[in-house]
């Protein structure tokens, strides 16, 4: 169901479309994939590397990770608690640093990209306490406004060797809700009362690079 809301920016109201999710209604990627997804020890989609995040699974057909080598692009997958799964999050890093999803898994060149991915990054934002800041939204129809409490949070990226599933290291960044700028466009779940801050691509990339180089 879609509803119209005004996001209050100072004294100016900006109309935005907000998707209100009814139930989960979502699933992560095609398949749900693990190492058995194909006979060459690779999945058919980047999203299926999520088995490293959920089960610590390795993909024997992937390139070996060697400390000091250039591991980019990595497979960066972001977790969402409400659907209990991970989605490709290449837009969370600068261009070229994270692998985009395959558009045609039957194309040999695209499949070859999967074999070159030596690191899987499992990206989660973990909620902390309330920061005292809010993001306020106002309904077009004159209904009650929505006030979302912005929480402090921790951004965590657990880096796995793709071939073995073993953890290389975990990167953590503390995020201040008080410093978060409310988005003009936001997806708000039915009954949602809180909002988590995000981290910009350059900052996240620098934190990961401190581990991987």
N, C-alpha and C positions, 0 to 999 in steps of 0.2 A: 504494500500500500504506500502511496506517495502523498505527502502533505506539504503544504507551503508554509515556510517560516520566514520571519525577519530576524536576521542576526543584528543585534544592537552594537554598533561601533560608535562609541561616544553618543552624540545626540542624533546620529544618522542611522536609519534602518535600511539594511540592504536585503533584498528579497533573495532567498536561496531555496533550492529544492533539496529536501532531506528525505532519504529513503528510510522508512521505518520497517524493520524486519519483524515478521510474524513467525515465531519459532526460528529454527536454525535455517532450514531451507537451502543450505549451502553444502558443498563438499569440496575437498581439496583436490585439484588436478584430476586428470584421468587416471583410472587404475587405482592407485593407492599404494602402489608399487613397492616392491622390495627387490633384493638381488635376483629373485627367480623370475623377474618380469621379462627377461629375454635370455636366450641361450648363451649370449656372449658376456654375461655378467654385468649388463648395464640396463637401466630402465629405458622406457621409450620417451619419457618426458623429464624435463628438469625438475618438475614438481615432485616426481616420484623419488627423488633423493631424500625426501622427508623421512624415509625409513631410517636414515642415520640419526635424525632428531628424535624420533619416537621410540626406536628399538635399538639404537646403536649399531645398525646393520652396516656392513661393508659391501662394496660393489667391486668384485674382483677384476672386472674389465676396465676399470678406471686407471688413469695414470697414477703412479706412486708419488706421494708427497715427499719432497726432500727439502729440509730446512736450508734456507739460503737461496733456493731457486725461486723464479718468478711464478707464483701460483695462480695468477689472474688470467681470465675471470674465474671467480669462485662461484659456487651455487649458494646464493643467499636466500633463505626461506624464513618467512616471518610466521610465528605461531599466533593463533587466535583461540582463546579458551572457549568461546561460545560455540565453536564448531569442532573443537578438539582436533585441529589439524594445522598444517603449514601451507602457505602459498608462496610462489615465486615473488621475491621482493627486490628485483634488480634495480628498480627506481630509487631504492633507499641508499644506493651508492652512486658515485659519479659514473658517467658513461664508460663502458668498457671494463669496469671493475667487477661486475657481477653478471652472470650468464642470464640472458633472456630466455623465456620459454620457447620451445621449438614450435614453429608454425606447421611443419610437415614432418612427422616422425618417420615417414617412409623415405625421406630424402637422405641419400647416403652422406652427403656433406653435412647436413644438420646432425645426423646421428654421430658423425665423427667428432662433433663438438662435445658430446657427452663424455667421450673417452678421454678428453683432454682436461676434464674437471677433476683436480686432485684434492680440493678442499670444499667441504660443505659447511656453511655457517648457519646455525640455528638461532634465529633472532627473536627474542622475547622482551616485552616491556612489562616489568613486574610492578604492580601498584604498591605504593607506600601509604603514608598518612596524608590527610587533607592539607593543602598548602594555604588554604584560606582564600584563594583566588577563585573566581567563577567565570564561566562563559554563559552569557544570557541570550536566549532566543525567544522571539515573540511570534505568536501564530497570526496568520493572515485573517482568520475568521473571528478574531477577537477573543479567542479562548485563553485559558491560563498560560502565562509564559513558562518556558522551560529554563531552569537554572541548573547548570551542570557544575558540580564541584570539581575543580582541577586538582588532581592529586600529585604529590611528589612521586617520583618513580625511579626505577633502575632499568636501564637498557642493558640486556645481557646478550652476548653473541658467543655461543659455544662452537668452537671450530673443530671439525672432525676430519681425519684423513678419509677421503672418499673410498679408497680401496679396502681399508680395514675397518672403518667405523670408529677407530680409536680417537679419543679426544686429544687434540694438540694443546689447546689452552682455552680459557674463557676470558672474554673481554667484558668489563663492566663500566658503565658510565652513569653517574648520578644526574638525574634530570629534575630541575626545579619547576614546580608548577606555577610559582609566583612569577617566573620569567617567561612563561609560555604565552604566545600570542594566539588568541582565539581564531580558529580558521573561519574564513568566509563561507566555505562549503564543508559540511560535516555529515557523516552517516550516523544517525542516532537511533539506537534500538528502542523498541517500545518499553517504557518503564525505566529507561536509563537515567541515572542521577549523577554519574561521575564522568570525567574525561581525563585521559592520560596524556601527558606531554609527549612530544616526539623529539628526535634528534636530527640535525641536518646532515646531509649526505657527506659533506667534507669532514665533519667532526667524527662521524662513524668510521669513515674510511681511514682516517689517521689513527684511530684507536686499533683497528684491525691490522693496519700496516705495521704498527709497533710490535705485533706478534709475528706476522708473516713476512714482513719486509716489503 
